[in-house]
């Protein structure tokens, strides 16, 4: 006789229950890091309910009582990597009404301690691989550790599930998810979403991608990043197969996997789009014809290829459109503060939109531009507040009409959203205020430039100066010792090229330049955004200037 389990009547759990009713043995998650081990809907639902019980018992009595209070929160910090067990813990934590706060294990012990204390965590949830690190943080913060070590899966069909009898539901205003912003200009901020904004946002995300149980999403993103965890939840909610591959993901692994076929959805960082496409072209002369044809077929099987976080260049959009037989790349405008995409281009139809735009606002999202040109957003999927809850963090984040002030500069033109930069990226030069992203966009059009990062450097005599850090394409690689002419990338040649090929005004041209190796790793956030303060300190310090790695116009 099958063992009976009761499923809490909470939206995301009801989704999984309904998937179990439809097809209990359907493949739900495949984890490449676990030797390609796979789990069915039935496996997942069973594991969530088993972990739920032990997780609840790990909380102290006071925290258990707070779970019943609609006006109080319990927060569980999760130390793990993108994995099946992480997915189980997310749903188990959600099922008891606590806040899920996933943390990157690439962080230092000191950073982990800071986050646990900042969040006032009630519990650290982890897996055996990170037990040592978790215990170290536990000792520093006096926070209890729960280790998720899953039991063997029972035989198929040996358990059955029913929904719990109707009773008191968990308040939709309780906290649900605490994710951290990218932290490009300062230490990351905790972004707190309620159960209401999570449900509204995730439902909208499913519609944004038209995700169904017929899809397979190749998931390589950090799960402590908003996009990473929302992809995970919406795949499980719809029954789409979630293929986790973060430890192995790079260009070579991706192309090998795509030629095997079966992937329908993929998110790629903007900075990787052109290098991946270039590698596809190179493989035409390296791989056997049959294998290369299988790769092209695998790329064409991709129903959705989306990109964002950074500006997606017109060249990248054109290249991927050609790779996919005319189907467009989906450009997304998103942020940690919204659990649904703010604006997108269409994943299915080529609307011949300007390649510089981010598409149209998504249904349920209202956008306006403030008097200073800041993009302001309003929707039911917006976050509640920043953590910690203090006036310094939360004092001026919403305007009088309830619009979130994004910190992005942009414009609305004919119903289309154009993002032109960050307020913090404005450079106040003697010639006037300029946006770093405008210069980055111009430099990125140069045929030898893979990526351009622009920021300011204060000169005691000349004020703020425009600094450019160039990551060249491999064939235009510059030497580390200032062989500018060999690469065709020096201030003189760049200025000439900008005059001939762009409309950029002369006072916006960079006057400080460094060209690094094409393979140089740059400091970026886990979402791929450049950490400009670190770049300034690493690549434009006094030692780099003195040894000639940096080219400067001195007057």
Order of alpha helices (4+ residues) and beta strands (2+ residues): beta-alpha-beta-beta-alpha-alpha-beta-alpha-beta-alpha-beta-alpha-beta-beta-beta-beta-alpha-beta-alpha-beta-alpha-beta-alpha-alpha-beta-alpha-beta-beta-beta-beta-beta-beta-alpha-beta-beta-beta-beta-alpha-beta-beta-alpha-alpha-beta-alpha-alpha-beta
